[in-house]
Amino acid sequence: MQEGFGLITSTSNIQVKQLLQLQKKARERAAQDVFVVEGIKMYQEVPKERLVRTYVSESFYKKRKELFAKGQQVTVMSDRVFESVSDTKTPQGVLCLVRQYHYELQDLLGECPLVMALENIQDPGNLGTILRTAEGAGVTGVLMSAGCVDIYNPKVIRSTMGSVYRMPFYYAENWEGALNSLKQAGVSVYAAHLRGRDTHDRQDYRSPSAFLIGNESRGLSEETAAFADTYIRIPMCGQVESLNAAVASAILMYEANRQRRG
């Protein structure tokens, strides 16, 4: 154990209680401007300048002491206490606090914008998967309505598999204003919509583009869909009317990626 750091053995410890609050409450995460990251891979990819504090289980620390830099602030917990603060069923033994990101809408645009605009996405797994896929497909940023699930929800963070560190994102309190700003920046807006006349692969996404993706159960609101320059649809077989939000997003993103790569 590193010199100067004791072993936390009680779930009544103030740091344990604080971690539980950060795991469960978006308001607490916002107040402290941090979020919780779990797992070895996610820990190793944290930008060093954003790492606030690291917590490890006693058994993990004994096995993997070499992972932690000399002088790094590491708090060791008994395995039982660590399990109580972990948000996973099978904890890997390491979690940390990371400083939150604060982007502006302009940060999403890049040289030739390719933006995912998400309205009221509620499922943490969907949002995390969209961010992860967005990085892989070369998306320049993810725009979200205020009604989307908190990106710092532990389940979202796990689903991003580290992309949360690298993919610019922005919550728009003024959703209509943000969509207007996209259009004023010369971005063509496409709505994945059941009323789309053309299939998604018949449009040209090589110029600045944005895809509107709606809520998992209700789809896009009429007000949001009205901002689209073009309605597009993903062709379906059988009796399927729509796809999971993350799956539909991936299809659209990778079609744009295919076109842009020539």
Salt bridges, closest charged atoms under 4 A:
ASP33 OD1 - HIS102 NE2 2.70
GLU45 OE2 - LYS41 NZ 2.71
GLU45 OE1 - ARG166 NH1 3.19
GLU58 OE2 - LYS62 NZ 3.62
GLU66 OE2 - ARG64 NE 2.97
ASP87 OD2 - LYS155 NZ 3.99
ASP87 OD2 - ARG158 NH1 2.96
GLU135 OE2 - ARG166 NE 2.60
ASP150 OD2 - ARG29 NH2 2.67
ASP198 OD1 - ARG202 NH1 3.99
ASP204 OD2 - ARG206 NH2 2.86
GLU222 OE1 - ARG195 NH2 3.46
ASP229 OD1 - LYS183 NZ 3.35
GLU255 OE2 - ARG258 NH2 2.61
